[in-house]
Amino acid sequence: MQSLDAFAGEKLAALEAKSLRRWLKPTRRHDGAVVERDGRRLISFSCNDYLGLSHHPEVRASAAEAALNYGAGAAASRLVTGDHPLLGDLEKRLARLKGTEAACVFGSGYLANTGVIPTLVGSEDVIFVDALAHACIWAGAQLSGAKIVKFAHNDVGDLARLLEAERPLARHALVATDGVFSMDGDIAPLDQLSALCARHDAWLMSDDAHGVGVLAEGRGSAALFPGAEIPLQMGTLSKALGSYGGYLCGSQAVVDLLKTRARTLVYATGLPPASTAAALASLDIIERQPERTALPLAKARLFTRRLGLPEAESPIVPVVLGSADAALSASEALENQGFLVVAIRPPTVPDGTARLRVAFNALHEDVDVMRLADAVAALRGASA
Ligand SMILES: Cc1ncc(COP(=O)(O)O)c(C=O)c1O
């Protein structure tokens, strides 16, 4: 339709003018570290496959075997016929890893956050969200109809002030944060947040998409704070676990409620057997090889030490460059040297903080990490 295409064209032109248009770039991944784009082989520092498990022979074999034995798709919602027995096995393993009573697997991490939050809070409630929390936490909060209150990033004092003011006006309160922040790589002060939540009868929810598999021998960011009470621990199977899907670990009562009320579980097809089996195989490897889980952070620290940046807290290191143009040209310059480090621009990150987001994984060679650090240092030197 003419008016529709005109609308889309104008929107695209406006984004293009601000260097904010995005393009899909077909990319073939050879393993956790090497990708092929436009016929060029590049060492990728942009994949979230932190342990290289998406290409691990055992993980691939488990996925292939499950697809051959049980089919390529789940065929229906988990509440109809899509609840393959492997899903129950996976939930038990996830709950064991996170030290919770139970777990609920969703079709993706995005679906987990957008299903869990509206199941637990509604229009009489309030949800406090860290300013840099992932987009799907914000989407879940918006879908819930609860009052949304943003608190300054990792600022416990700001949250305390807001809880004082807003908590008494609401029936229930939820505090939602990333455990490891996806674009900054820093870790939420989960111990302090948990203490604050206990004082105000608020429910703490952490999104550990980037912590599971790579922190505390694979148990994730919550395990760095042993005394903290985090009743809602969400995560994804699609990063360090090398598969696809999402989950929420929590009490049996919460999980039972999600399985009967979360719209993204009730009205969506179950996770395919191949993804479920792959995640189970990855969990086996993580349990057997705790030394592997330490490697991504060790590589990130090698990089931050070489560049004189603050010590990495997770496998994600931001190199903030400011404008979208600066981030795009730095990424292009690195690509010409054989490295894939994708530029991250608003609205994924706040205005004026476009950056290179460097993600390290267990398969990176130290020599390549050092070469990348030197290339980034040269770029920063040239732009200073
Ligand atoms: C912090 C965070 N939460 C949730 C998600 C969504 O997870 P998934 O990719 O499994 O949908 C992502 C991934 O992009 C993420 O970075």
The ligand as a MOL file (V3000), in Angstrom:
LIG
                    3D

  0  0  0     0  0            999 V3000
M  V30 BEGIN CTAB
M  V30 COUNTS 16 16 0 0 0
M  V30 BEGIN ATOM
M  V30 1 C 20.2250 -9.4660 29.2290 0
M  V30 2 C 19.4430 -10.2220 28.2080 0
M  V30 3 N 18.2480 -10.7040 28.5410 0
M  V30 4 C 17.4980 -11.4040 27.6730 0
M  V30 5 C 17.9260 -11.6280 26.3900 0
M  V30 6 C 17.0420 -12.3660 25.4410 0
M  V30 7 O 17.4100 -13.7130 25.4010 0
M  V30 8 P 17.1280 -14.5730 24.0860 0
M  V30 9 O 18.1580 -14.1770 23.0860 0
M  V30 10 O 17.2560 -15.9860 24.5690 0
M  V30 11 O 15.7560 -14.2350 23.6330 0
M  V30 12 C 19.1770 -11.1640 25.9990 0
M  V30 13 C 19.6960 -11.4630 24.6430 0
M  V30 14 O 19.7220 -10.8230 23.7340 0
M  V30 15 C 19.9470 -10.4180 26.9190 0
M  V30 16 O 21.1210 -9.8980 26.5610 0
M  V30 END ATOM
M  V30 BEGIN BOND
M  V30 1 1 1 2
M  V30 2 1 2 3
M  V30 3 2 2 15
M  V30 4 2 3 4
M  V30 5 1 4 5
M  V30 6 1 5 6
M  V30 7 2 5 12
M  V30 8 1 6 7
M  V30 9 1 7 8
M  V30 10 2 8 9
M  V30 11 1 8 10
M  V30 12 1 8 11
M  V30 13 1 12 13
M  V30 14 1 12 15
M  V30 15 2 13 14
M  V30 16 1 15 16
M  V30 END BOND
M  V30 END CTAB
M  END
